[in-house]
Amino acid sequence: MTGADPAGPATATDDDAAELVAQLRALAGADPTEVRQVVAEVLAALDRAAGGALREHLPETIRVDAGLEAPSRI
């Protein structure tokens, strides 16, 4: 069969990223604590979708904020 391959899954573009950044900045202006919570929830959801693989790439403070691990004891 000839012809163009069917389009694959939608991919994020620079425009998508810019829009997300703009939305986060708008939220940050309103309440930085709320933005931190939203970002933590998004990271936790992304980590679940990635089967837990995302957390190993995040700094400890972010993992703790996102509820992905308990704080280390020093």
ABEGO torsion letter per residue (X at the ends): XBEBBBBBBBBBBAAAAAAAAAAAAAAAAABAAAAAAAAAAAAAAAAAAAGGAAAAABBAAAAAAAGABBBBBX
